[in-house]
Amino acid sequence: MSRLTHLDETGRARMVDVSDKPVTAREAVAEGFVRMSPETLALALSGEGKKGDVRAVAEIAGVMAAKKTSDLIPMCHPLPVTKAEVRVEPAEGGLSVTARVKTTGRTGVEMEALTAVSVACLTLYDMLKAAEKSMVIEAVRLTEKTGGKSGDWKA
């Protein structure tokens, strides 16, 4: 079993030292889903909600979140995010959220992509909760990553 990198030899939490790792291009893709009623989905797609274009606001919130990940996740390194793209698209049963984040650095952007999706989903919930409080945020997961010592990975 591999050792957890964010724990030292005594089991205490620590930020991983990436000083000696090479700078490489890195990319991560994450996805999530907000399940909702057909009526709430229609409202979200209409752009006529009380708070405006919910999809556009959620996409912007996701980009902002990707850039702030190290402020939210204690052991994340601050990274120079070179691209953060969030898409909110209609899907059967709700809205699908996908984030693609890129950097050139010593550590990956998986947490940035996951944070972008999570915050975009939370923003959708916030903007639509007046119409439906029973929405469910689900299936937030990493689907792909490239670059770094561990190489490429796809779900």
DSSP file (Angstrom, degrees, kcal/mol; ACC not computed):
  #  RESIDUE AA STRUCTURE BP1 BP2  ACC     N-H-->O    O-->H-N    N-H-->O    O-->H-N    TCO  KAPPA ALPHA  PHI   PSI    X-CA   Y-CA   Z-CA
    1    1 A M              0   0    0      0, 0.0     2,-0.1     0, 0.0     0, 0.0   0.000 360.0 360.0 360.0 135.1    0.0    0.0    0.0
    2    2 A S        -     0   0    0      1,-0.1     2,-0.2     0, 0.0     3,-0.0  -0.406 360.0-109.7 -76.5 152.0    1.4    3.4   -0.9
    3    3 A R        -     0   0    0     -2,-0.1     2,-0.4     1,-0.1    -1,-0.1  -0.552  32.4-108.9 -79.2 141.9    2.1    6.0    1.7
    4    4 A L    >   -     0   0    0     -2,-0.2     3,-1.3     1,-0.1    -1,-0.1  -0.590  23.8-147.2 -71.8 126.5   -0.2    9.1    1.9
    5    5 A T  T 3  S+     0   0    0     -2,-0.4    -1,-0.1     1,-0.3    -2,-0.0   0.707  91.3  60.9 -73.5 -19.5    1.9   12.0    0.7
    6    6 A H  T 3  S+     0   0    0     10,-0.1     8,-2.1     7,-0.1     2,-0.4   0.284  94.8  75.2 -92.5  12.1    0.2   14.6    2.9
    7    7 A L  B <  S-A   13   0A   0     -3,-1.3     6,-0.2     6,-0.2     5,-0.0  -0.979  73.0-141.5-121.4 136.3    1.3   12.8    6.1
    8    8 A D    >   -     0   0    0      4,-2.8     3,-1.8    -2,-0.4    -4,-0.1  -0.164  43.8 -80.6 -82.6-173.7    4.8   12.8    7.5
    9    9 A E  T 3  S+     0   0    0      1,-0.3    -1,-0.1     2,-0.1    -2,-0.0   0.743 132.4  48.1 -61.2 -24.1    6.6    9.9    9.1
   10   10 A T  T 3  S-     0   0    0      2,-0.1    -1,-0.3     0, 0.0    -3,-0.0   0.424 121.6-103.5 -97.2   0.2    4.7   10.5   12.4
   11   11 A G  S <  S+     0   0    0     -3,-1.8     2,-0.2     1,-0.3    -2,-0.1   0.518  74.1 140.4  92.4   5.1    1.3   10.9   10.8
   12   12 A R        -     0   0    0      1,-0.1    -4,-2.8    -5,-0.0    -1,-0.3  -0.583  57.8-105.2 -83.4 145.3    1.1   14.7   11.0
   13   13 A A  B     +A    7   0A   0     -2,-0.2     2,-0.3    -6,-0.2    -6,-0.2  -0.389  48.5 165.7 -67.9 143.5   -0.4   16.6    8.2
   14   14 A R        -     0   0    0     -8,-2.1     2,-0.5    -2,-0.1    61,-0.1  -0.988  41.3-106.7-153.7 157.3    2.0   18.5    5.9
   15   15 A M        -     0   0    0     -2,-0.3     2,-0.1     1,-0.0    61,-0.1  -0.770  47.4-112.6 -83.7 132.0    2.3   20.2    2.6
   16   16 A V        -     0   0    0     -2,-0.5     2,-0.8    59,-0.4   -10,-0.1  -0.421  24.0-122.8 -67.0 136.3    4.2   18.0    0.2
   17   17 A D        +     0   0    0      1,-0.1     3,-0.2    -2,-0.1    -1,-0.1  -0.735  36.2 169.5 -82.0 113.0    7.6   19.5   -0.9
   18   18 A V    >   +     0   0    0     -2,-0.8     3,-1.6     1,-0.1    -1,-0.1   0.227  40.3 114.3-106.2  12.5    7.5   19.7   -4.7
   19   19 A S  T 3  S+     0   0    0      1,-0.3    -1,-0.1     3,-0.0    -2,-0.0   0.832  79.6  42.8 -53.9 -38.9   10.7   21.8   -5.0
   20   20 A D  T 3  S+     0   0    0     -3,-0.2    -1,-0.3     2,-0.1    -2,-0.1   0.469  89.9 106.0 -92.3  -1.6   12.6   19.1   -6.8
   21   21 A K  S <  S-     0   0    0     -3,-1.6     2,-0.1     1,-0.1    86,-0.1  -0.514  76.5-109.2 -77.6 146.3    9.9   18.0   -9.2
   22   22 A P        -     0   0    0      0, 0.0     2,-0.5     0, 0.0    83,-0.1  -0.418  29.1-110.5 -73.2 150.6   10.2   19.1  -12.8
   23   23 A V        +     0   0    0     -2,-0.1     2,-0.3    81,-0.1    83,-0.2  -0.709  51.5 163.0 -78.8 122.9    7.9   21.7  -14.2
   24   24 A T  E     -B  105   0B   0     81,-2.7    81,-2.3    -2,-0.5     2,-0.3  -0.926  45.2 -91.1-137.7 162.6    5.5   20.0  -16.7
   25   25 A A  E     -B  104   0B   0     -2,-0.3     2,-0.3    79,-0.2   123,-0.3  -0.587  48.5-173.1 -72.7 135.0    2.3   20.8  -18.5
   26   26 A R  E     +B  103   0B   0     77,-3.0    77,-2.2    -2,-0.3     2,-0.3  -0.975  11.3 176.6-134.8 146.1   -0.6   19.5  -16.4
   27   27 A E  E     -BC 102 146B   0    119,-1.7   119,-2.7    -2,-0.3     2,-0.3  -0.996   4.3-173.8-148.7 145.5   -4.4   19.2  -17.0
   28   28 A A  E     -BC 101 145B   0     73,-2.2    73,-2.6    -2,-0.3     2,-0.4  -0.997   7.1-160.5-141.6 146.5   -7.3   17.8  -15.2
   29   29 A V  E     +BC 100 144B   0    115,-2.6   114,-3.0    -2,-0.3   115,-1.6  -0.990  14.3 176.0-126.4 134.0  -11.0   17.3  -16.0
   30   30 A A  E     -BC  99 142B   0     69,-2.2    69,-2.5    -2,-0.4     2,-0.3  -0.909   7.5-163.2-132.5 161.5  -13.7   16.8  -13.5
   31   31 A E  E     +BC  98 141B   0    110,-2.5   110,-2.5    -2,-0.3     2,-0.3  -0.953   9.8 171.5-142.6 162.1  -17.5   16.5  -13.7
   32   32 A G  E     -B   97   0B   0     65,-2.1    65,-2.7    -2,-0.3     2,-0.3  -0.938  17.7-138.2-158.3 175.6  -20.6   16.7  -11.5
   33   33 A F  E     -BC  96 138B   0    105,-2.0   105,-3.0    -2,-0.3     2,-0.6  -0.999   4.0-153.6-147.5 138.7  -24.3   16.7  -11.8
   34   34 A V  E     -BC  95 137B   0     61,-2.6    61,-2.0    -2,-0.3     2,-0.3  -0.943  21.1-151.9-114.3 109.3  -27.2   18.6  -10.2
   35   35 A R  E     +BC  94 136B   0    101,-3.1   101,-1.8    -2,-0.6     2,-0.3  -0.632  29.3 152.8 -82.2 133.9  -30.4   16.5  -10.3
   36   36 A M        -     0   0    0     57,-2.6    -2,-0.0    -2,-0.3    99,-0.0  -0.951  45.4 -80.5-154.3 168.7  -33.6   18.5  -10.4
   37   37 A S     >  -     0   0    0     -2,-0.3     4,-2.4     1,-0.1     5,-0.2  -0.296  43.5-110.7 -70.1 158.9  -37.2   18.4  -11.6
   38   38 A P  H  > S+     0   0    0      0, 0.0     4,-2.4     0, 0.0     5,-0.1   0.850 119.1  55.2 -58.5 -34.2  -38.1   19.1  -15.2
   39   39 A E  H  > S+     0   0    0      2,-0.2     4,-2.0     1,-0.2     5,-0.1   0.911 109.2  45.2 -66.5 -42.5  -39.8   22.3  -14.1
   40   40 A T  H  > S+     0   0    0      2,-0.2     4,-2.6     1,-0.2    -1,-0.2   0.893 112.2  52.0 -69.0 -38.9  -36.6   23.6  -12.4
   41   41 A L  H  X S+     0   0    0     -4,-2.4     4,-2.3     2,-0.2    -2,-0.2   0.925 108.7  50.7 -61.2 -44.1  -34.5   22.5  -15.3
   42   42 A A  H  X S+     0   0    0     -4,-2.4     4,-1.4     1,-0.2    -1,-0.2   0.900 110.8  49.4 -60.8 -40.5  -36.8   24.5  -17.7
   43   43 A L  H  X>S+     0   0    0     -4,-2.0     4,-0.9     1,-0.2     5,-0.6   0.921 110.4  50.4 -63.5 -44.2  -36.5   27.5  -15.4
   44   44 A A  H  <5S+     0   0    0     -4,-2.6    11,-0.4     1,-0.2     3,-0.4   0.883 113.8  45.0 -61.6 -38.8  -32.7   27.2  -15.4
   45   45 A L  H  <5S+     0   0    0     -4,-2.3    -1,-0.2     1,-0.2    -2,-0.2   0.714 103.0  65.6 -79.2 -21.0  -32.5   27.0  -19.2
   46   46 A S  H  <5S-     0   0    0     -4,-1.4    -1,-0.2    -3,-0.2    -2,-0.2   0.766  92.3-138.7 -73.6 -24.7  -35.0   29.8  -19.8
   47   47 A G  T  <5S+     0   0    0     -4,-0.9    -3,-0.1    -3,-0.4    -2,-0.1   0.590  75.0 109.8  75.4   9.2  -32.6   32.5  -18.3
   48   48 A E      < +     0   0    0     -5,-0.6    -4,-0.1     3,-0.0     5,-0.1   0.188  38.6 128.9-105.3  16.4  -35.7   34.0  -16.6
   49   49 A G  S >  S-     0   0    0      3,-0.5     3,-1.7    -6,-0.4    79,-0.1  -0.275  73.6-109.0 -66.1 159.6  -34.9   33.1  -13.0
   50   50 A K  T 3  S+     0   0    0      1,-0.3    -1,-0.1    77,-0.1     3,-0.1   0.784 119.8  48.2 -60.2 -27.4  -35.0   35.9  -10.4
   51   51 A K  T 3  S-     0   0    0      1,-0.3    -1,-0.3    76,-0.3     2,-0.2   0.341 112.6-120.5 -98.7   7.1  -31.2   35.8  -10.1
   52   52 A G  S <  S+     0   0    0     -3,-1.7     2,-1.2    75,-0.1    -3,-0.5  -0.606  70.7   4.2  97.1-154.8  -30.5   35.8  -13.9
   53   53 A D     >  -     0   0    0     -2,-0.2     4,-2.2     1,-0.2     5,-0.2  -0.574  61.6-172.0 -76.0  96.4  -28.7   33.4  -16.1
   54   54 A V  H  > S+     0   0    0     -2,-1.2     4,-2.3   -10,-0.3    -1,-0.2   0.845  80.2  53.6 -63.9 -35.4  -27.9   30.6  -13.7
   55   55 A R  H  > S+     0   0    0    -11,-0.4     4,-2.2     2,-0.2    -1,-0.2   0.937 110.1  46.5 -66.0 -46.0  -25.7   28.7  -16.1
   56   56 A A  H  > S+     0   0    0      1,-0.2     4,-2.2     2,-0.2    -2,-0.2   0.916 113.4  48.9 -63.2 -43.2  -23.4   31.6  -16.8
   57   57 A V  H  X S+     0   0    0     -4,-2.2     4,-2.6     1,-0.2    -1,-0.2   0.915 111.3  49.8 -64.0 -42.0  -23.1   32.6  -13.2
   58   58 A A  H  X S+     0   0    0     -4,-2.3     4,-2.2     2,-0.2    -1,-0.2   0.888 109.6  51.5 -64.2 -39.1  -22.2   29.0  -12.2
   59   59 A E  H  X S+     0   0    0     -4,-2.2     4,-1.9     2,-0.2    -1,-0.2   0.918 112.1  45.9 -63.8 -43.0  -19.6   28.8  -14.9
   60   60 A I  H  X S+     0   0    0     -4,-2.2     4,-2.5     2,-0.2    -2,-0.2   0.908 111.1  52.8 -65.8 -41.8  -18.0   32.0  -13.7
   61   61 A A  H  X S+     0   0    0     -4,-2.6     4,-2.4     1,-0.2    -2,-0.2   0.891 107.8  52.2 -60.2 -39.8  -18.1   30.8  -10.1
   62   62 A G  H  X S+     0   0    0     -4,-2.2     4,-2.2     2,-0.2    -1,-0.2   0.911 109.3  48.4 -63.8 -42.9  -16.4   27.6  -11.1
   63   63 A V  H  X S+     0   0    0     -4,-1.9     4,-1.5     1,-0.2    -2,-0.2   0.936 112.3  49.1 -62.3 -46.0  -13.6   29.5  -12.8
   64   64 A M  H  X S+     0   0    0     -4,-2.5     4,-0.7     1,-0.2    -2,-0.2   0.895 110.3  51.7 -60.1 -40.2  -13.2   31.7   -9.7
   65   65 A A  H >< S+     0   0    0     -4,-2.4     3,-0.9     1,-0.2     4,-0.4   0.894 103.5  57.0 -65.1 -41.0  -13.1   28.7   -7.4
   66   66 A A  H >< S+     0   0    0     -4,-2.2     3,-0.9     1,-0.3     4,-0.2   0.897 107.6  49.2 -56.6 -39.8  -10.4   26.9   -9.5
   67   67 A K  H 3< S+     0   0    0     -4,-1.5    -1,-0.3     1,-0.2    -2,-0.2   0.670 114.5  45.4 -74.0 -16.9   -8.2   30.0   -8.9
   68   68 A K  T XX S+     0   0    0     -3,-0.9     3,-1.6    -4,-0.7     4,-0.8   0.258  75.9 113.0-108.8  10.5   -8.9   30.0   -5.2
   69   69 A T  H X> S+     0   0    0     -3,-0.9     4,-2.6    -4,-0.4     3,-1.4   0.874  73.7  55.3 -55.2 -43.7   -8.4   26.3   -4.5
   70   70 A S  H 34 S+     0   0    0      1,-0.3    -1,-0.3    -4,-0.2     6,-0.2   0.718 104.0  56.6 -66.6 -18.1   -5.3   26.6   -2.3
   71   71 A D  H <4 S+     0   0    0     -3,-1.6    -1,-0.3     1,-0.1    -2,-0.2   0.698 116.3  36.0 -78.7 -20.2   -7.3   29.1   -0.1
   72   72 A L  H << S+     0   0    0     -3,-1.4    -2,-0.2    -4,-0.8    -3,-0.1   0.778 110.9  57.1-103.7 -34.3   -9.9   26.4    0.5
   73   73 A I  S >< S-     0   0    0     -4,-2.6     3,-1.8     1,-0.1    -1,-0.2  -0.906  77.7-143.8-106.1 113.7   -8.0   23.1    0.7
   74   74 A P  T 3  S+     0   0    0      0, 0.0    -1,-0.1     0, 0.0   -59,-0.0   0.777  92.4  37.3 -53.3 -40.3   -5.3   23.3    3.4
   75   75 A M  T 3  S+     0   0    0      2,-0.1   -59,-0.4   -61,-0.1     2,-0.2   0.325  88.3 115.8-100.1   9.9   -2.5   21.3    1.8
   76   76 A C    <   -     0   0    0     -3,-1.8   -61,-0.0    -7,-0.2    -3,-0.0  -0.550  64.3-126.0 -77.0 141.4   -3.0   22.4   -1.8
   77   77 A H        -     0   0    0     -2,-0.2     2,-0.4     1,-0.1    -7,-0.1  -0.636  26.8-108.8 -81.3 142.9   -0.2   24.4   -3.4
   78   78 A P        -     0   0    0      0, 0.0    -1,-0.1     0, 0.0   -10,-0.1  -0.609  46.1-165.3 -68.4 129.3   -1.1   27.8   -4.9
   79   79 A L        -     0   0    0     -2,-0.4     2,-1.5   -12,-0.1    -9,-0.1  -0.898  29.3-118.7-121.9 147.1   -0.8   27.2   -8.7
   80   80 A P        -     0   0    0      0, 0.0    24,-0.5     0, 0.0     2,-0.4  -0.682  35.8-151.7 -80.4  92.5   -0.6   29.5  -11.7
   81   81 A V  E     -D  103   0B   0     -2,-1.5    22,-0.2     1,-0.2     3,-0.1  -0.517  17.0-176.6 -68.1 122.6   -3.8   28.4  -13.4
   82   82 A T  E     +     0   0B   0     20,-2.4     2,-0.3    -2,-0.4    21,-0.2   0.633  69.9  13.9 -98.3 -16.7   -3.3   28.9  -17.1
   83   83 A K  E     +D  102   0B   0     19,-1.4    19,-2.7   -20,-0.0     2,-0.4  -0.935  56.5 174.1-156.1 135.8   -6.8   27.8  -18.2
   84   84 A A  E     +D  101   0B   0     -2,-0.3     2,-0.5    17,-0.2    17,-0.2  -0.923  10.5 175.0-141.5 116.1  -10.0   27.1  -16.3
   85   85 A E  E     -D  100   0B   0     15,-2.7    15,-2.6    -2,-0.4     2,-0.4  -0.986   6.0-173.8-125.8 128.0  -13.1   26.3  -18.3
   86   86 A V  E     -D   99   0B   0     -2,-0.5     2,-0.4    13,-0.2    13,-0.2  -0.981   2.9-168.7-123.3 132.2  -16.4   25.4  -16.8
   87   87 A R  E     -D   98   0B   0     11,-2.9    11,-2.4    -2,-0.4     2,-0.5  -0.978   7.9-165.9-123.4 131.6  -19.4   24.2  -18.8
   88   88 A V  E     +D   97   0B   0     -2,-0.4     9,-0.2     9,-0.2   -29,-0.1  -0.976  21.6 173.0-114.1 118.6  -22.9   23.8  -17.5
   89   89 A E  E     -D   96   0B   0      7,-2.7     7,-3.2    -2,-0.5     2,-0.1  -0.945  35.1-105.5-129.0 146.2  -25.1   21.8  -19.9
   90   90 A P  E     +D   95   0B   0      0, 0.0     2,-0.3     0, 0.0     5,-0.2  -0.430  44.5 168.6 -66.9 144.2  -28.6   20.4  -19.8
   91   91 A A  E >   -D   94   0B   0      3,-2.6     3,-2.2    -2,-0.1     2,-0.3  -0.930  48.2 -65.0-147.1 167.9  -28.8   16.6  -19.4
   92   92 A E  T 3  S+     0   0    0     -2,-0.3     3,-0.1     1,-0.3     0, 0.0  -0.415 123.1   7.0 -60.9 119.1  -31.5   14.1  -18.6
   93   93 A G  T 3  S-     0   0    0     -2,-0.3   -57,-2.6     1,-0.1     2,-0.3   0.452 132.7 -29.7  91.0   1.2  -32.7   14.9  -15.1
   94   94 A G  E <  S-BD  35  91B   0     -3,-2.2    -3,-2.6   -59,-0.3     2,-0.4  -0.983  89.4 -32.7 161.4-148.4  -30.7   18.1  -14.5
   95   95 A L  E     -BD  34  90B   0    -61,-2.0   -61,-2.6    -2,-0.3     2,-0.4  -0.954  41.9-147.7-119.3 130.7  -27.6   20.0  -15.3
   96   96 A S  E     -BD  33  89B   0     -7,-3.2    -7,-2.7    -2,-0.4     2,-0.4  -0.784  12.2-158.9 -95.3 137.3  -24.2   18.5  -16.0
   97   97 A V  E     +BD  32  88B   0    -65,-2.7   -65,-2.1    -2,-0.4     2,-0.4  -0.971  10.8 179.6-121.3 130.2  -21.1   20.4  -15.0
   98   98 A T  E     -BD  31  87B   0    -11,-2.4   -11,-2.9    -2,-0.4     2,-0.4  -0.994   5.3-168.5-129.8 136.7  -17.6   19.9  -16.5
   99   99 A A  E     -BD  30  86B   0    -69,-2.5   -69,-2.2    -2,-0.4     2,-0.4  -0.984   5.0-170.1-125.6 137.9  -14.4   21.7  -15.6
  100  100 A R  E     -BD  29  85B   0    -15,-2.6   -15,-2.7    -2,-0.4     2,-0.4  -0.994  12.4-178.0-124.9 123.0  -11.1   21.6  -17.4
  101  101 A V  E     -BD  28  84B   0    -73,-2.6   -73,-2.2    -2,-0.4     2,-0.3  -0.967   2.6-172.3-127.2 138.9   -8.1   23.2  -15.7
  102  102 A K  E     +BD  27  83B   0    -19,-2.7   -20,-2.4    -2,-0.4   -19,-1.4  -0.926  10.5 157.7-128.6 152.9   -4.5   23.6  -17.0
  103  103 A T  E     -BD  26  81B   0    -77,-2.2   -77,-3.0    -2,-0.3     2,-0.5  -0.961  35.7-131.2-155.5 168.2   -1.2   24.7  -15.5
  104  104 A T  E     +B   25   0B   0    -24,-0.5     2,-0.3    -2,-0.3   -79,-0.2  -0.965  64.6  98.8-122.0 111.5    2.5   24.4  -16.1
  105  105 A G  E    S-B   24   0B   0    -81,-2.3   -81,-2.7    -2,-0.5    43,-0.1  -0.873  82.3 -76.6-167.9-164.4    4.0   23.5  -12.8
  106  106 A R  S    S+     0   0    0     -2,-0.3     2,-0.3   -83,-0.2   -83,-0.1   0.450 105.5  37.7 -99.2  -4.2    5.4   21.0  -10.3
  107  107 A T  S    S-     0   0    0    -83,-0.1   -81,-0.1    41,-0.1   -83,-0.1  -0.977  86.8 -96.4-147.6 159.3    2.1   19.6   -9.1
  108  108 A G        -     0   0    0     -2,-0.3     3,-0.2     1,-0.1     4,-0.1  -0.088  14.4-133.3 -79.2 172.2   -1.3   18.7  -10.7
  109  109 A V     >  +     0   0    0     -8,-0.2     4,-2.1     1,-0.2     5,-0.2  -0.013  67.0 116.7-113.2  26.2   -4.6   20.6  -11.0
  110  110 A E  H  > S+     0   0    0      1,-0.2     4,-2.4     2,-0.2     5,-0.2   0.923  79.4  48.4 -60.4 -44.2   -6.9   17.8  -10.0
  111  111 A M  H  > S+     0   0    0      1,-0.2     4,-2.5     2,-0.2    -1,-0.2   0.853 108.9  54.0 -67.0 -33.6   -8.1   19.6   -6.9
  112  112 A E  H  > S+     0   0    0      2,-0.2     4,-2.3     1,-0.2    -1,-0.2   0.913 110.4  46.2 -65.9 -42.1   -8.6   22.8   -8.9
  113  113 A A  H  X S+     0   0    0     -4,-2.1     4,-2.1     2,-0.2    -2,-0.2   0.918 114.7  47.1 -66.3 -42.9  -10.9   21.0  -11.4
  114  114 A L  H  X S+     0   0    0     -4,-2.4     4,-2.4     2,-0.2    -2,-0.2   0.884 112.9  49.1 -65.9 -38.4  -12.8   19.2   -8.6
  115  115 A T  H  X S+     0   0    0     -4,-2.5     4,-2.7     2,-0.2     5,-0.3   0.904 108.9  53.1 -66.9 -41.5  -13.2   22.5   -6.7
  116  116 A A  H  X S+     0   0    0     -4,-2.3     4,-2.2     1,-0.2    -2,-0.2   0.932 112.4  44.3 -58.6 -46.8  -14.4   24.3   -9.9
  117  117 A V  H  X S+     0   0    0     -4,-2.1     4,-2.6     2,-0.2    -2,-0.2   0.929 113.5  50.8 -64.0 -45.5  -17.1   21.6  -10.4
  118  118 A S  H  X S+     0   0    0     -4,-2.4     4,-2.4     1,-0.2    -2,-0.2   0.922 113.3  43.7 -60.5 -46.4  -18.2   21.6   -6.7
  119  119 A V  H  X S+     0   0    0     -4,-2.7     4,-2.4     2,-0.2    -1,-0.2   0.877 112.1  53.2 -70.1 -37.1  -18.6   25.4   -6.5
  120  120 A A  H  X S+     0   0    0     -4,-2.2     4,-2.2    -5,-0.3    -2,-0.2   0.925 111.1  47.3 -61.9 -42.8  -20.4   25.5   -9.9
  121  121 A C  H  X S+     0   0    0     -4,-2.6     4,-2.3     2,-0.2    -2,-0.2   0.918 112.0  49.5 -63.4 -43.9  -22.8   22.9   -8.6
  122  122 A L  H  X S+     0   0    0     -4,-2.4     4,-2.7     1,-0.2    -1,-0.2   0.876 109.6  52.5 -62.8 -37.1  -23.3   24.7   -5.3
  123  123 A T  H  X S+     0   0    0     -4,-2.4     4,-2.6     2,-0.2    -1,-0.2   0.909 107.7  50.9 -65.8 -42.1  -23.9   28.0   -7.3
  124  124 A L  H  X S+     0   0    0     -4,-2.2     4,-1.6     2,-0.2    -2,-0.2   0.935 111.5  48.6 -58.9 -45.5  -26.6   26.2   -9.4
  125  125 A Y  H  X S+     0   0    0     -4,-2.3     4,-1.5     1,-0.2     3,-0.4   0.945 111.8  49.2 -58.9 -48.5  -28.2   25.0   -6.2
  126  126 A D  H  < S+     0   0    0     -4,-2.7     4,-0.3     1,-0.2     3,-0.3   0.903 113.1  46.0 -58.8 -43.0  -28.1   28.5   -4.6
  127  127 A M  H  < S+     0   0    0     -4,-2.6   -76,-0.3     1,-0.2    -1,-0.2   0.734 122.1  35.7 -76.0 -21.2  -29.6   30.2   -7.7
  128  128 A L  H >X S+     0   0    0     -4,-1.6     4,-1.7    -3,-0.4     3,-1.5   0.437  84.9  99.3-110.6  -1.2  -32.4   27.6   -8.1
  129  129 A K  T 3< S+     0   0    0     -4,-1.5    -1,-0.1    -3,-0.3    -2,-0.1   0.765  75.5  63.9 -62.8 -25.4  -33.2   26.8   -4.5
  130  130 A A  T 34 S+     0   0    0     -4,-0.3    -1,-0.3     1,-0.2     3,-0.2   0.820 110.0  40.4 -66.0 -28.3  -36.2   29.1   -4.5
  131  131 A A  T <4 S+     0   0    0     -3,-1.5     2,-0.3     1,-0.3    -2,-0.2   0.806 135.3   5.4 -86.9 -32.8  -37.8   26.9   -7.1
  132  132 A E    ><  -     0   0    0     -4,-1.7     3,-0.6    -7,-0.2    -1,-0.3  -0.843  47.3-178.3-159.1 114.1  -36.7   23.5   -5.6
  133  133 A K  T 3  S+     0   0    0     -2,-0.3    -4,-0.1     1,-0.2    -1,-0.1   0.618  80.8  71.2 -85.9 -12.9  -34.9   22.7   -2.4
  134  134 A S  T 3   +     0   0    0     -5,-0.1    -1,-0.2     2,-0.1   -99,-0.1   0.296  66.0 131.2 -90.0  11.0  -34.8   19.0   -3.0
  135  135 A M    <   -     0   0    0     -3,-0.6     2,-0.4   -10,-0.1   -99,-0.2  -0.258  48.0-142.6 -58.6 152.8  -32.2   19.2   -5.8
  136  136 A V  E     -C   35   0B   0   -101,-1.8  -101,-3.1     2,-0.0     2,-0.6  -0.982   6.5-149.6-125.9 127.8  -29.3   16.8   -5.4
  137  137 A I  E     +C   34   0B   0     -2,-0.4     2,-0.3  -103,-0.2  -103,-0.2  -0.845  39.3 156.7 -90.8 125.9  -25.6   17.4   -6.1
  138  138 A E  E     +C   33   0B   0   -105,-3.0  -105,-2.0    -2,-0.6    -2,-0.0  -0.924  33.5  32.3-146.8 167.6  -24.1   14.1   -7.2
  139  139 A A  E     +     0   0B   0     -2,-0.3     2,-0.6     1,-0.2  -108,-0.1   0.760  57.9 170.1  57.8  34.3  -21.3   12.3   -9.0
  140  140 A V  E     +     0   0B   0   -108,-0.1     2,-0.3  -107,-0.1  -108,-0.2  -0.666  22.5 141.4 -74.7 121.6  -18.6   14.9   -8.5
  141  141 A R  E     -C   31   0B   0   -110,-2.5  -110,-2.5    -2,-0.6     2,-0.4  -0.996  57.2-101.8-159.8 157.0  -15.4   13.1   -9.7
  142  142 A L  E     +C   30   0B   0     -2,-0.3  -112,-0.3  -112,-0.2     3,-0.1  -0.694  32.5 177.1 -78.6 133.5  -12.2   13.4  -11.5
  143  143 A T  E     +     0   0B   0   -114,-3.0    12,-2.7    -2,-0.4     2,-0.3   0.606  61.2   4.7-112.2 -18.1  -12.5   12.0  -15.0
  144  144 A E  E     +CE  29 154B   0   -115,-1.6  -115,-2.6    10,-0.2    -1,-0.4  -0.970  51.6 179.3-165.3 145.5   -9.0   12.7  -16.5
  145  145 A K  E     -CE  28 153B   0      8,-2.5     8,-2.8    -2,-0.3     2,-0.3  -0.980   7.8-169.6-149.3 145.6   -5.6   14.0  -15.6
  146  146 A T  E     +C   27   0B   0   -119,-2.7  -119,-1.7    -2,-0.3     6,-0.2  -0.958  44.1  29.3-133.1 153.2   -2.4   14.4  -17.7
  147  147 A G        +     0   0    0     -2,-0.3     3,-0.2  -121,-0.2  -121,-0.1  -0.050  67.4  77.2  92.4 167.1    1.2   15.2  -16.9
  148  148 A G  S >  S-     0   0    0   -123,-0.3     3,-1.2     1,-0.2    -1,-0.2  -0.092  93.4 -54.3  85.2 176.4    3.4   14.7  -13.9
  149  149 A K  T 3  S+     0   0    0      1,-0.3    -1,-0.2  -127,-0.1    -2,-0.1   0.838 132.8  53.2 -60.2 -38.1    5.4   11.8  -12.5
  150  150 A S  T 3  S-     0   0    0      1,-0.2    -1,-0.3    -3,-0.2    -2,-0.1   0.577 101.5-149.6 -79.8  -6.9    2.3    9.5  -12.3
  151  151 A G    <   -     0   0    0     -3,-1.2    -1,-0.2    -4,-0.1     2,-0.2  -0.290  39.6 -16.2  78.4-159.7    1.5   10.2  -16.0
  152  152 A D        -     0   0    0     -6,-0.2     2,-0.3    -8,-0.0    -6,-0.2  -0.534  57.3-177.5 -87.8 149.5   -1.9   10.2  -17.6
  153  153 A W  E     -E  145   0B   0     -8,-2.8    -8,-2.5    -2,-0.2     2,-0.4  -0.995   6.3-174.0-146.4 140.4   -5.0    8.8  -16.1
  154  154 A K  E      E  144   0B   0     -2,-0.3   -10,-0.2   -10,-0.2   -11,-0.1  -1.000 360.0 360.0-137.4 136.1   -8.6    8.4  -17.4
  155  155 A A              0   0    0    -12,-2.7   -11,-0.1    -2,-0.4   -12,-0.0   0.502 360.0 360.0 -67.1 360.0  -11.7    7.2  -15.5
